[in-house]
């Protein structure tokens, strides 16, 4: 809806600048589409517009226009975009990019790199400690179900709708697993794309505790159970011990009921201090935090949710039938996977097959992981020399001079202008850092750690101030069962994070039992 209105607004602005322009006039439309193409910044170090992006904007305009006016003939400018527009752009020093961005795959290694950064070495302190737990629970749910970013939380395409996963859509149970041990499991219902009018067809996904030991960082039940205990969501169970005492019968699952008060609450709620308490998390906020986490983890181009979705569907396609893959993915067309998700390296071993050797997959899997480049030594700030150059640039100096002129002024206009200038300065600084990160050289075998910026040392110096995070930085990367002493210790620490207001509650020497001021 926003995209439709944006394009109609752009047309209205164009019509004001070009009296007599009409969307039913081919010449006007061609000129309008050309302006759209020139306004696209491009991505990945290529400033040229992509044909697909121009086409999307054009279709948004067509759809938005026909909501309140007579429809524009469908094929009016499609041939223009494909054949005439590229020639026009060439005369202006631009070109239409025909090929799409290559598909990237968020393999298990990339997932673990994000986990190590978030839990083992993160210098960022969130407004609420629970944000770290909720984000990891959401990411695990997405990775394990190959979901899109806006199917458990509020999508950017459904802004303000409040749609997503709620407790009433979640089923939690305990059953006896194949080893005869009690095991927790949860079933989530995805508010899948294109299924607004078919809620009975929405994909359902089961996440579980696991048969045996596994790296705790990979156990989706750990953060989910921590959230449920901290929220006191269960009707008949309050503590971890109460849940551990449940003994189901063989072949049956005990359904744990929710309290009536939580049924209409979002399962993944926003924990931001700026947000409304209890409001559903938004894809915009979550994706922004994930992107920044990716930078901190060493990715010049951080992995996205869709990268993890692509990797998940690759494995589902290998292990299950086409019908199961389509239901898992929430897709109606069996060709969607082949056309948009399947890697060009199909995972086959032609060498081993031809020469009668054991068929191997490790090389293909690792090459798929190379679609996401990572630099463990990625700097998080500009070196002193680059910082000096940047601060002496005309753009930066202009902002600094204007801020100096506004210093001391208390009127509303000055305060607003100062706030905008600070935001612009942050944007310029971030842009310069990202530019430097992309150009930074990778030395994979270098032992010299002097290149690492000071950010990577912060957590080790201050972790003693955050006992829960201090312990989780170790326990989450051990291989244990959830019900083991180590697993339960990690669970209790995550519950504590969900219940705390700050990761650092007091400074050394100012503990409640020591400070009487």
The 8 nearest C-alpha neighbors of each residue, nearest first, counted from 0:
[[1, 3, 2, 4, 156, 63, 5, 157],
 [0, 2, 4, 3, 5, 156, 6, 158],
 [3, 1, 5, 0, 4, 59, 6, 56],
 [4, 2, 63, 59, 0, 6, 1, 5],
 [3, 5, 7, 1, 6, 2, 8, 63],
 [6, 4, 2, 8, 3, 7, 1, 9],
 [5, 7, 9, 60, 8, 3, 4, 10],
 [8, 6, 10, 4, 9, 5, 60, 63],
 [9, 7, 11, 5, 6, 10, 4, 12],
 [10, 8, 6, 12, 7, 11, 13, 5],
 [9, 11, 13, 7, 12, 8, 14, 6],
 [12, 10, 8, 14, 13, 9, 7, 15],
 [11, 13, 9, 15, 10, 14, 8, 16],
 [12, 14, 10, 16, 11, 15, 17, 9],
 [15, 13, 17, 11, 16, 12, 20, 18],
 [16, 14, 12, 13, 17, 18, 11, 20],
 [15, 17, 13, 14, 18, 12, 11, 20],
 [16, 18, 14, 15, 20, 13, 19, 12],
 [19, 17, 20, 14, 15, 16, 13, 21],
 [18, 20, 17, 21, 14, 15, 27, 16],
 [21, 19, 14, 27, 18, 17, 22, 24],
 [20, 22, 24, 23, 27, 19, 14, 28],
 [23, 21, 24, 28, 27, 20, 71, 25],
 [24, 22, 21, 25, 71, 28, 27, 72],
 [23, 25, 21, 27, 22, 26, 28, 20],
 [24, 26, 28, 27, 29, 23, 75, 22],
 [25, 27, 29, 28, 24, 30, 31, 20],
 [28, 26, 30, 24, 29, 25, 20, 31],
 [27, 29, 31, 25, 30, 26, 22, 32],
 [30, 28, 32, 26, 31, 27, 25, 33],
 [29, 31, 33, 27, 28, 32, 26, 34],
 [32, 30, 28, 34, 33, 29, 27, 35],
 [33, 31, 35, 29, 34, 30, 28, 36],
 [32, 34, 30, 36, 31, 35, 29, 37],
 [35, 33, 31, 37, 32, 36, 38, 30],
 [36, 34, 32, 38, 33, 37, 31, 39],
 [35, 37, 33, 38, 34, 39, 48, 53],
 [38, 36, 34, 35, 39, 33, 48, 40],
 [37, 39, 35, 36, 34, 40, 48, 33],
 [40, 38, 36, 48, 37, 41, 35, 47],
 [41, 39, 46, 38, 48, 42, 47, 37],
 [40, 42, 46, 48, 47, 45, 39, 49],
 [43, 41, 45, 44, 46, 40, 47, 48],
 [42, 44, 45, 41, 46, 300, 100, 437],
 [43, 45, 42, 46, 41, 47, 434, 437],
 [46, 44, 42, 43, 47, 41, 48, 40],
 [45, 47, 41, 40, 44, 42, 48, 39],
 [46, 48, 41, 45, 94, 93, 95, 96],
 [49, 47, 41, 39, 95, 36, 96, 50],
 [50, 48, 96, 52, 51, 95, 97, 53],
 [49, 51, 53, 52, 97, 95, 96, 54],
 [50, 52, 54, 49, 53, 55, 97, 99],
 [53, 51, 55, 49, 54, 50, 56, 48],
 [52, 54, 56, 50, 55, 51, 36, 57],
 [53, 55, 51, 57, 52, 56, 50, 58],
 [56, 54, 52, 58, 57, 53, 59, 51],
 [57, 55, 59, 53, 54, 58, 60, 52],
 [56, 58, 54, 60, 59, 55, 53, 61],
 [59, 57, 61, 55, 60, 56, 62, 54],
 [60, 58, 3, 56, 62, 57, 61, 63],
 [59, 61, 6, 63, 57, 58, 62, 3],
 [60, 62, 58, 64, 59, 63, 57, 65],
 [63, 61, 59, 60, 65, 64, 58, 3],
 [62, 64, 3, 60, 66, 61, 65, 59],
 [63, 65, 61, 66, 62, 68, 60, 67],
 [64, 66, 70, 68, 67, 62, 69, 63],
 [67, 65, 64, 63, 68, 62, 69, 70],
 [66, 68, 65, 64, 69, 63, 70, 62],
 [69, 67, 65, 64, 66, 70, 71, 63],
 [68, 70, 65, 71, 67, 64, 66, 72],
 [69, 71, 65, 68, 72, 64, 61, 66],
 [70, 72, 73, 23, 69, 61, 65, 22],
 [73, 71, 75, 74, 70, 23, 76, 61],
 [74, 72, 75, 71, 76, 77, 61, 70],
 [73, 75, 77, 76, 72, 78, 71, 79],
 [74, 76, 72, 73, 77, 25, 71, 78],
 [75, 77, 79, 78, 74, 80, 29, 28],
 [78, 76, 80, 74, 79, 75, 81, 73],
 [79, 77, 81, 76, 80, 82, 74, 83],
 [78, 80, 83, 76, 77, 82, 81, 84],
 [81, 79, 84, 77, 78, 82, 76, 83],
 [82, 80, 78, 79, 77, 83, 84, 85],
 [81, 83, 79, 78, 80, 84, 85, 86],
 [82, 84, 79, 86, 85, 80, 81, 87],
 [83, 85, 87, 80, 86, 79, 82, 88],
 [86, 84, 88, 95, 87, 83, 94, 89],
 [85, 87, 89, 84, 88, 83, 90, 82],
 [88, 86, 84, 89, 90, 85, 83, 91],
 [89, 87, 93, 91, 85, 90, 94, 86],
 [90, 88, 93, 92, 86, 91, 87, 94],
 [89, 91, 88, 87, 92, 86, 93, 94],
 [92, 90, 88, 89, 93, 87, 94, 86],
 [91, 93, 89, 90, 88, 94, 87, 47],
 [94, 92, 88, 89, 91, 47, 95, 90],
 [93, 95, 88, 89, 85, 47, 96, 92],
 [94, 96, 85, 49, 48, 50, 97, 47],
 [95, 97, 49, 50, 98, 48, 94, 47],
 [98, 96, 50, 95, 49, 99, 51, 48],
 [97, 99, 96, 100, 49, 50, 101, 51],
 [100, 98, 101, 97, 49, 51, 96, 102],
 [99, 101, 102, 98, 103, 43, 42, 49],
 [102, 100, 99, 103, 370, 98, 342, 343],
 [101, 103, 100, 104, 340, 342, 306, 370],
 [104, 102, 370, 306, 371, 101, 105, 309],
 [103, 105, 306, 310, 106, 309, 307, 368],
 [106, 104, 307, 306, 310, 109, 302, 107],
 [105, 107, 108, 109, 368, 104, 310, 110],
 [106, 108, 110, 109, 111, 105, 368, 112],
 [109, 107, 111, 110, 106, 112, 368, 105],
 [110, 108, 112, 111, 106, 107, 105, 113],
 [109, 111, 107, 113, 108, 112, 114, 106],
 [112, 110, 114, 108, 113, 109, 115, 107],
 [113, 111, 109, 115, 114, 110, 108, 116],
 [112, 114, 116, 110, 111, 115, 296, 117],
 [115, 113, 111, 117, 116, 112, 118, 110],
 [116, 114, 119, 112, 118, 113, 117, 111],
 [115, 117, 120, 113, 121, 114, 119, 296],
 [118, 116, 114, 121, 115, 119, 113, 120],
 [119, 117, 472, 115, 116, 114, 120, 121],
 [118, 120, 472, 115, 116, 117, 121, 473],
 [119, 121, 116, 458, 118, 122, 117, 115],
 [122, 120, 117, 116, 123, 458, 119, 118],
 [121, 123, 458, 457, 120, 124, 454, 455],
 [124, 122, 121, 125, 117, 458, 292, 120],
 [123, 125, 122, 126, 502, 128, 121, 127],
 [126, 124, 127, 128, 123, 130, 131, 502],
 [125, 127, 272, 271, 124, 128, 501, 130],
 [126, 128, 125, 129, 130, 500, 501, 270],
 [129, 127, 496, 130, 502, 501, 131, 125],
 [128, 130, 497, 132, 131, 127, 496, 133],
 [131, 129, 133, 128, 132, 270, 127, 134],
 [130, 132, 134, 129, 133, 128, 135, 125],
 [133, 131, 129, 135, 130, 134, 222, 136],
 [132, 134, 136, 130, 135, 131, 137, 129],
 [135, 133, 137, 131, 136, 132, 130, 138],
 [134, 136, 138, 132, 137, 133, 139, 131],
 [137, 135, 133, 139, 222, 134, 138, 223],
 [136, 138, 140, 134, 135, 139, 133, 141],
 [137, 139, 135, 141, 140, 136, 142, 134],
 [140, 138, 142, 136, 141, 137, 219, 143],
 [141, 139, 137, 143, 138, 142, 144, 136],
 [140, 142, 146, 138, 144, 139, 145, 143],
 [141, 143, 139, 145, 144, 140, 307, 138],
 [142, 144, 140, 141, 145, 139, 311, 206],
 [143, 145, 141, 146, 142, 140, 204, 327],
 [146, 144, 308, 142, 311, 141, 143, 312],
 [147, 145, 141, 144, 308, 148, 150, 142],
 [146, 148, 149, 150, 305, 304, 145, 308],
 [147, 149, 150, 304, 282, 146, 154, 151],
 [150, 148, 154, 152, 153, 147, 282, 151],
 [149, 151, 190, 189, 191, 152, 147, 163],
 [152, 150, 163, 164, 149, 189, 190, 153],
 [151, 153, 163, 149, 280, 281, 150, 282],
 [154, 152, 281, 163, 162, 149, 282, 161],
 [153, 155, 149, 157, 156, 282, 158, 152],
 [154, 156, 158, 157, 282, 283, 153, 149],
 [157, 155, 154, 158, 0, 1, 149, 153],
 [158, 156, 154, 155, 160, 159, 153, 162],
 [159, 157, 155, 160, 156, 154, 153, 161],
 [158, 160, 161, 157, 153, 162, 155, 154],
 [161, 159, 162, 157, 158, 153, 154, 163],
 [162, 160, 159, 153, 279, 163, 158, 157],
 [163, 161, 160, 153, 152, 164, 157, 190],
 [162, 164, 152, 151, 153, 150, 190, 165],
 [163, 165, 151, 266, 265, 152, 168, 189],
 [166, 164, 265, 266, 167, 168, 264, 263],
 [165, 167, 262, 169, 168, 266, 264, 265],
 [166, 168, 262, 165, 169, 263, 170, 261],
 [169, 167, 166, 165, 188, 164, 187, 170],
 [170, 168, 187, 166, 167, 186, 171, 188],
 [171, 169, 186, 185, 172, 168, 187, 254],
 [172, 170, 185, 255, 184, 254, 186, 169],
 [171, 173, 254, 253, 184, 255, 183, 252],
 [172, 174, 183, 253, 182, 252, 184, 181],
 [175, 173, 252, 182, 181, 247, 176, 251],
 [176, 174, 181, 180, 179, 249, 182, 247],
 [175, 177, 179, 178, 180, 174, 182, 181],
 [176, 178, 179, 175, 180, 210, 181, 249],
 [179, 177, 176, 180, 210, 175, 181, 211],
 [178, 180, 176, 175, 177, 181, 249, 174],
 [181, 179, 175, 176, 178, 182, 177, 174],
 [180, 182, 175, 174, 246, 176, 173, 247],
 [181, 183, 174, 173, 208, 175, 176, 180],
 [184, 182, 173, 208, 207, 172, 174, 181],
 [185, 183, 207, 172, 206, 171, 173, 208],
 [184, 186, 171, 206, 170, 205, 172, 207],
 [185, 187, 205, 170, 204, 169, 206, 171],
 [188, 186, 169, 204, 203, 189, 205, 185],
 [187, 189, 203, 168, 202, 190, 204, 201],
 [190, 188, 191, 150, 202, 201, 151, 203],
 [191, 189, 150, 163, 201, 188, 151, 192],
 [192, 190, 189, 150, 194, 201, 329, 193],
 [191, 193, 194, 190, 329, 150, 195, 147],
 [192, 194, 195, 191, 196, 197, 329, 330],
 [195, 193, 197, 196, 192, 191, 198, 201],
 [196, 194, 197, 193, 198, 192, 190, 191],
 [195, 197, 194, 198, 193, 199, 200, 201],
 [196, 198, 194, 199, 200, 195, 201, 193],
 [199, 197, 200, 201, 196, 194, 195, 190],
 [198, 200, 197, 201, 194, 196, 202, 195],
 [201, 199, 198, 197, 202, 194, 326, 329],
 [200, 202, 198, 199, 189, 191, 190, 203],
 [203, 201, 189, 188, 326, 329, 327, 200],
 [202, 204, 188, 187, 189, 186, 201, 205],
 [205, 203, 187, 186, 144, 188, 206, 202],
 [204, 206, 186, 185, 187, 207, 184, 203],
 [207, 205, 185, 184, 186, 204, 219, 220],
 [208, 206, 184, 209, 183, 220, 185, 205],
 [207, 209, 183, 220, 182, 184, 218, 481],
 [210, 208, 207, 211, 182, 212, 480, 218],
 [211, 209, 208, 176, 212, 178, 177, 182],
 [210, 212, 480, 209, 213, 479, 481, 208],
 [211, 213, 480, 479, 478, 214, 210, 481],
 [212, 214, 478, 479, 215, 480, 211, 217],
 [215, 213, 478, 216, 477, 217, 476, 479],
 [214, 216, 475, 218, 217, 213, 476, 478],
 [215, 217, 475, 214, 218, 476, 114, 111],
 [218, 216, 215, 214, 219, 213, 139, 111],
 [217, 219, 215, 220, 216, 221, 208, 214],
 [220, 218, 221, 139, 217, 222, 136, 223],
 [219, 221, 223, 208, 218, 224, 222, 207],
 [220, 222, 224, 219, 223, 218, 490, 225],
 [223, 221, 225, 136, 224, 220, 132, 226],
 [224, 222, 220, 226, 225, 221, 136, 227],
 [223, 225, 227, 226, 221, 222, 220, 228],
 [226, 224, 494, 222, 228, 223, 227, 493],
 [225, 227, 229, 223, 224, 228, 230, 222],
 [226, 228, 224, 230, 232, 225, 229, 231],
 [229, 227, 231, 225, 230, 226, 224, 232],
 [228, 230, 226, 231, 494, 227, 225, 497],
 [229, 231, 227, 232, 228, 226, 497, 225],
 [232, 230, 228, 229, 233, 227, 237, 234],
 [231, 233, 230, 227, 257, 258, 261, 234],
 [234, 232, 257, 236, 235, 258, 231, 256],
 [233, 235, 258, 257, 256, 236, 232, 255],
 [234, 236, 233, 237, 256, 255, 258, 257],
 [237, 235, 233, 241, 234, 238, 242, 231],
 [236, 238, 231, 241, 233, 235, 228, 239],
 [239, 237, 241, 240, 236, 242, 228, 231],
 [238, 240, 242, 241, 243, 237, 228, 236],
 [239, 241, 243, 238, 242, 244, 237, 236],
 [242, 240, 238, 244, 239, 243, 236, 237],
 [241, 243, 239, 240, 244, 245, 236, 238],
 [242, 244, 240, 245, 241, 239, 482, 246],
 [243, 245, 241, 242, 240, 246, 239, 181],
 [246, 244, 243, 242, 247, 241, 173, 181],
 [247, 245, 181, 244, 248, 174, 173, 175],
 [248, 246, 174, 253, 175, 245, 252, 173],
 [249, 247, 251, 250, 246, 175, 174, 252],
 [248, 250, 251, 175, 247, 174, 179, 252],
 [249, 251, 248, 175, 252, 174, 247, 176],
 [252, 250, 249, 248, 174, 253, 247, 175],
 [251, 253, 174, 173, 172, 254, 247, 250],
 [252, 254, 173, 172, 247, 255, 174, 251],
 [253, 255, 172, 171, 252, 256, 173, 170],
 [256, 254, 172, 171, 253, 257, 233, 234],
 [255, 257, 234, 233, 254, 258, 235, 171],
 [258, 256, 233, 234, 232, 259, 255, 262],
 [257, 259, 234, 260, 261, 233, 232, 256],
 [258, 260, 261, 262, 257, 234, 263, 232],
 [259, 261, 258, 262, 263, 264, 257, 232],
 [262, 260, 264, 263, 259, 258, 232, 166],
 [263, 261, 167, 166, 259, 264, 260, 257],
 [264, 262, 261, 165, 166, 167, 265, 260],
 [263, 265, 261, 262, 165, 166, 266, 277],
 [266, 264, 165, 279, 268, 267, 164, 166],
 [265, 267, 165, 166, 164, 268, 264, 279],
 [268, 266, 265, 280, 279, 133, 152, 269],
 [269, 267, 279, 280, 265, 278, 277, 266],
 [268, 270, 280, 279, 271, 278, 277, 267],
 [269, 271, 130, 127, 268, 272, 129, 276],
 [272, 270, 274, 273, 269, 126, 127, 130],
 [271, 273, 274, 126, 270, 127, 275, 276],
 [274, 272, 271, 275, 270, 126, 276, 269],
 [275, 273, 271, 272, 276, 269, 278, 270],
 [274, 276, 278, 277, 273, 269, 272, 271],
 [277, 275, 278, 274, 270, 269, 272, 271],
 [276, 278, 268, 275, 279, 269, 264, 265],
 [279, 277, 275, 268, 276, 269, 280, 265],
 [278, 280, 268, 265, 269, 267, 161, 281],
 [281, 279, 269, 268, 152, 267, 153, 278],
 [282, 280, 153, 283, 284, 152, 285, 154],
 [281, 283, 285, 154, 284, 149, 286, 153],
 [282, 284, 281, 286, 285, 287, 155, 154],
 [285, 283, 287, 281, 286, 282, 288, 280],
 [284, 286, 282, 288, 287, 283, 289, 281],
 [287, 285, 289, 283, 288, 284, 282, 290],
 [286, 288, 290, 284, 285, 289, 283, 291],
 [287, 289, 291, 285, 290, 286, 292, 284],
 [290, 288, 286, 292, 287, 291, 293, 285],
 [289, 291, 293, 287, 292, 288, 301, 286],
 [290, 292, 294, 288, 293, 289, 287, 295],
 [293, 291, 289, 295, 290, 294, 288, 296],
 [294, 292, 301, 296, 290, 291, 295, 298],
 [295, 293, 298, 291, 297, 296, 292, 301],
 [294, 296, 292, 293, 297, 291, 379, 116],
 [297, 295, 293, 294, 116, 113, 298, 292],
 [296, 298, 374, 375, 377, 294, 373, 295],
 [297, 299, 373, 301, 294, 300, 293, 296],
 [300, 298, 437, 436, 301, 294, 297, 373],
 [301, 299, 298, 302, 372, 294, 371, 293],
 [302, 300, 293, 298, 290, 294, 299, 303],
 [303, 301, 306, 105, 293, 300, 371, 304],
 [304, 302, 306, 305, 301, 307, 290, 289],
 [303, 305, 307, 306, 148, 308, 147, 302],
 [304, 306, 308, 303, 307, 309, 147, 148],
 [307, 305, 104, 105, 309, 303, 304, 308],
 [308, 306, 105, 310, 304, 305, 309, 142],
 [307, 309, 145, 305, 311, 306, 310, 146],
 [310, 308, 306, 312, 307, 311, 340, 104],
 [311, 309, 313, 104, 307, 312, 308, 105],
 [310, 312, 308, 145, 313, 314, 309, 307],
 [311, 313, 315, 309, 314, 310, 316, 308],
 [314, 312, 310, 316, 311, 315, 309, 341],
 [313, 315, 317, 316, 312, 311, 318, 310],
 [314, 316, 312, 318, 317, 313, 319, 324],
 [317, 315, 313, 314, 318, 319, 312, 324],
 [318, 316, 314, 315, 319, 313, 320, 312],
 [317, 319, 315, 316, 314, 320, 313, 324],
 [320, 318, 316, 315, 317, 323, 324, 321],
 [319, 321, 323, 322, 324, 316, 318, 317],
 [320, 322, 324, 323, 325, 319, 316, 333],
 [323, 321, 325, 320, 324, 326, 333, 319],
 [324, 322, 320, 326, 321, 325, 327, 319],
 [323, 325, 321, 327, 322, 326, 316, 328],
 [326, 324, 330, 328, 322, 327, 323, 329],
 [325, 327, 329, 323, 328, 324, 202, 322],
 [328, 326, 324, 325, 329, 323, 202, 144],
 [329, 327, 325, 330, 326, 324, 145, 146],
 [328, 330, 326, 327, 325, 202, 191, 331],
 [331, 329, 325, 328, 332, 326, 335, 333],
 [330, 332, 333, 325, 329, 326, 335, 334],
 [331, 333, 334, 335, 330, 325, 336, 329],
 [334, 332, 335, 331, 325, 336, 321, 330],
 [333, 335, 337, 332, 336, 338, 339, 331],
 [336, 334, 338, 337, 332, 333, 339, 330],
 [335, 337, 340, 339, 334, 338, 341, 333],
 [338, 336, 341, 334, 335, 339, 340, 333],
 [337, 339, 335, 336, 334, 340, 341, 333],
 [338, 340, 336, 337, 335, 341, 102, 334],
 [341, 339, 336, 309, 337, 342, 338, 102],
 [340, 342, 337, 336, 339, 313, 343, 338],
 [343, 341, 344, 345, 340, 102, 367, 313],
 [344, 342, 345, 341, 346, 102, 340, 367],
 [343, 345, 342, 346, 363, 347, 367, 341],
 [344, 346, 343, 347, 342, 341, 363, 348],
 [347, 345, 363, 344, 360, 348, 364, 342],
 [346, 348, 345, 349, 360, 344, 363, 359],
 [349, 347, 350, 351, 358, 352, 359, 346],
 [350, 348, 352, 351, 353, 347, 358, 354],
 [351, 349, 353, 352, 348, 354, 356, 358],
 [350, 352, 356, 358, 354, 348, 353, 349],
 [353, 351, 349, 355, 350, 354, 348, 356],
 [352, 354, 350, 351, 355, 349, 356, 348],
 [353, 355, 351, 356, 352, 350, 349, 357],
 [354, 356, 352, 353, 351, 357, 358, 350],
 [357, 355, 351, 354, 358, 352, 353, 350],
 [356, 358, 351, 359, 355, 352, 354, 348],
 [357, 359, 351, 348, 356, 352, 360, 350],
 [360, 358, 361, 348, 357, 351, 362, 347],
 [359, 361, 363, 362, 364, 346, 348, 358],
 [360, 362, 364, 363, 359, 365, 366, 346],
 [363, 361, 365, 364, 360, 366, 359, 367],
 [364, 362, 366, 360, 346, 365, 361, 367],
 [365, 363, 361, 367, 362, 366, 360, 368],
 [364, 366, 368, 362, 367, 363, 361, 369],
 [367, 365, 369, 363, 368, 364, 362, 370],
 [368, 366, 364, 365, 369, 370, 363, 104],
 [367, 369, 365, 366, 370, 106, 371, 104],
 [370, 368, 366, 371, 367, 372, 365, 104],
 [369, 371, 103, 368, 367, 372, 104, 366],
 [372, 370, 369, 368, 103, 373, 302, 104],
 [371, 373, 369, 370, 298, 374, 299, 300],
 [374, 372, 298, 297, 375, 371, 299, 296],
 [373, 375, 297, 377, 376, 441, 298, 372],
 [376, 374, 297, 377, 373, 296, 298, 443],
 [377, 375, 374, 451, 378, 297, 450, 441],
 [378, 376, 297, 374, 375, 436, 379, 439],
 [377, 379, 380, 452, 376, 451, 436, 381],
 [378, 380, 377, 452, 295, 381, 454, 432],
 [381, 379, 378, 432, 382, 452, 386, 429],
 [380, 382, 386, 385, 432, 383, 379, 378],
 [383, 381, 385, 384, 386, 380, 378, 387],
 [382, 384, 386, 385, 387, 381, 388, 380],
 [383, 385, 387, 386, 382, 388, 381, 389],
 [386, 384, 388, 387, 382, 383, 381, 389],
 [385, 387, 383, 389, 384, 381, 388, 382],
 [386, 388, 384, 390, 385, 389, 383, 391],
 [389, 387, 385, 391, 386, 390, 392, 384],
 [388, 390, 386, 392, 391, 387, 385, 395],
 [389, 391, 387, 392, 388, 395, 386, 396],
 [390, 392, 388, 389, 396, 387, 393, 395],
 [393, 391, 389, 395, 390, 394, 396, 388],
 [392, 394, 396, 395, 397, 391, 390, 389],
 [395, 393, 397, 396, 392, 398, 427, 391],
 [394, 396, 398, 397, 392, 393, 390, 399],
 [397, 395, 399, 393, 398, 394, 400, 392],
 [396, 398, 400, 394, 395, 399, 393, 401],
 [399, 397, 401, 395, 396, 400, 402, 420],
 [400, 398, 396, 402, 401, 397, 403, 395],
 [401, 399, 403, 397, 402, 398, 396, 404],
 [400, 402, 404, 398, 403, 399, 397, 405],
 [403, 401, 399, 405, 404, 400, 398, 406],
 [402, 404, 400, 406, 401, 405, 399, 398],
 [403, 405, 401, 402, 406, 400, 407, 399],
 [406, 404, 402, 403, 408, 407, 401, 413],
 [407, 405, 403, 404, 408, 402, 417, 409],
 [406, 408, 405, 409, 404, 403, 413, 410],
 [407, 409, 406, 405, 410, 413, 414, 404],
 [410, 408, 407, 414, 411, 413, 412, 406],
 [409, 411, 413, 412, 408, 414, 415, 407],
 [410, 412, 414, 413, 415, 409, 416, 408],
 [413, 411, 415, 414, 410, 416, 409, 417],
 [414, 412, 416, 415, 410, 411, 417, 408],
 [413, 415, 417, 411, 416, 412, 418, 410],
 [416, 414, 418, 412, 417, 413, 411, 419],
 [415, 417, 413, 419, 418, 414, 412, 420],
 [416, 418, 420, 414, 419, 415, 413, 421],
 [417, 419, 415, 421, 416, 420, 414, 422],
 [420, 418, 422, 416, 417, 421, 423, 415],
 [419, 421, 423, 417, 422, 418, 424, 416],
 [420, 422, 424, 418, 423, 419, 417, 425],
 [423, 421, 419, 425, 420, 424, 426, 418],
 [424, 422, 420, 426, 425, 421, 419, 427],
 [423, 425, 421, 427, 426, 422, 420, 428],
 [426, 424, 428, 422, 423, 427, 429, 421],
 [425, 427, 423, 429, 424, 428, 430, 422],
 [426, 428, 430, 424, 425, 429, 423, 431],
 [429, 427, 425, 431, 430, 426, 424, 432],
 [428, 430, 432, 426, 431, 427, 425, 433],
 [431, 429, 427, 433, 428, 432, 426, 434],
 [430, 432, 434, 428, 429, 433, 427, 435],
 [431, 433, 429, 435, 434, 430, 381, 380],
 [434, 432, 436, 430, 435, 431, 429, 437],
 [435, 433, 431, 432, 437, 436, 430, 438],
 [434, 436, 432, 438, 433, 437, 439, 431],
 [437, 435, 433, 439, 438, 434, 299, 432],
 [438, 436, 434, 435, 299, 439, 433, 300],
 [437, 439, 435, 436, 440, 434, 433, 299],
 [440, 438, 436, 437, 435, 441, 377, 378],
 [439, 441, 438, 442, 374, 437, 436, 377],
 [440, 442, 374, 443, 439, 376, 377, 375],
 [441, 443, 445, 444, 440, 374, 376, 446],
 [444, 442, 445, 441, 374, 375, 446, 376],
 [445, 443, 442, 446, 441, 447, 375, 448],
 [444, 446, 442, 447, 443, 448, 441, 450],
 [447, 445, 448, 444, 443, 442, 449, 450],
 [446, 448, 445, 449, 450, 451, 444, 442],
 [449, 447, 450, 451, 446, 445, 376, 452],
 [448, 450, 451, 447, 452, 446, 453, 376],
 [451, 449, 448, 452, 376, 447, 378, 377],
 [452, 450, 376, 449, 448, 378, 453, 455],
 [453, 451, 454, 378, 455, 450, 379, 380],
 [452, 454, 455, 456, 451, 457, 379, 378],
 [455, 453, 456, 457, 452, 122, 379, 458],
 [454, 456, 453, 457, 452, 120, 458, 451],
 [455, 457, 454, 453, 459, 458, 460, 452],
 [458, 456, 460, 454, 459, 455, 122, 461],
 [457, 459, 122, 461, 460, 462, 120, 456],
 [460, 458, 462, 457, 456, 461, 120, 455],
 [459, 461, 457, 458, 462, 456, 463, 464],
 [460, 462, 458, 463, 464, 459, 457, 465],
 [461, 463, 469, 464, 465, 458, 459, 460],
 [464, 462, 465, 461, 466, 469, 460, 459],
 [463, 465, 462, 461, 503, 466, 506, 507],
 [464, 466, 462, 463, 468, 503, 467, 469],
 [467, 465, 469, 468, 463, 464, 470, 462],
 [468, 466, 492, 469, 470, 465, 471, 496],
 [467, 469, 471, 470, 465, 466, 472, 462],
 [468, 470, 466, 462, 467, 472, 471, 465],
 [469, 471, 467, 472, 468, 473, 474, 466],
 [472, 470, 468, 474, 473, 475, 469, 489],
 [471, 473, 119, 118, 469, 470, 468, 474],
 [474, 472, 471, 470, 475, 476, 477, 119],
 [473, 475, 471, 477, 476, 470, 472, 489],
 [476, 474, 215, 216, 471, 477, 473, 472],
 [475, 477, 474, 214, 473, 216, 215, 478],
 [478, 476, 474, 214, 475, 479, 215, 473],
 [477, 479, 214, 213, 212, 215, 476, 480],
 [480, 478, 212, 213, 477, 486, 214, 481],
 [479, 481, 212, 483, 482, 211, 486, 213],
 [480, 482, 486, 483, 487, 479, 208, 221],
 [483, 481, 480, 486, 487, 484, 485, 243],
 [482, 484, 486, 480, 485, 481, 487, 479],
 [485, 483, 487, 486, 488, 482, 481, 480],
 [486, 484, 488, 483, 487, 489, 474, 479],
 [485, 487, 481, 483, 489, 488, 484, 482],
 [488, 486, 490, 484, 489, 485, 482, 483],
 [487, 489, 485, 491, 486, 490, 484, 492],
 [488, 490, 492, 486, 487, 491, 471, 493],
 [491, 489, 487, 493, 488, 492, 225, 221],
 [492, 490, 494, 488, 493, 489, 487, 495],
 [491, 493, 495, 489, 467, 494, 490, 488],
 [494, 492, 496, 490, 495, 491, 225, 489],
 [493, 495, 225, 491, 497, 492, 496, 229],
 [494, 496, 492, 498, 493, 497, 499, 491],
 [497, 495, 493, 499, 128, 498, 494, 129],
 [498, 496, 129, 494, 495, 499, 229, 128],
 [497, 499, 495, 496, 229, 494, 500, 129],
 [500, 498, 496, 501, 497, 495, 128, 502],
 [499, 501, 127, 128, 498, 502, 504, 126],
 [502, 500, 503, 499, 504, 128, 127, 126],
 [501, 503, 128, 465, 504, 500, 499, 124],
 [504, 502, 501, 465, 505, 464, 506, 124],
 [503, 505, 501, 502, 506, 465, 500, 464],
 [506, 504, 503, 510, 509, 507, 464, 511],
 [505, 507, 509, 508, 510, 464, 504, 503],
 [508, 506, 509, 510, 505, 464, 463, 513],
 [507, 509, 510, 506, 513, 514, 505, 511],
 [510, 508, 514, 506, 507, 513, 505, 511],
 [509, 511, 513, 512, 508, 514, 505, 507],
 [512, 510, 513, 514, 509, 515, 505, 508],
 [513, 511, 510, 514, 515, 509, 508, 516],
 [514, 512, 510, 511, 509, 508, 515, 516],
 [513, 515, 509, 511, 516, 510, 512, 508],
 [516, 514, 513, 511, 512, 509, 510, 508],
 [515, 514, 509, 513, 511, 512, 510, 508]]
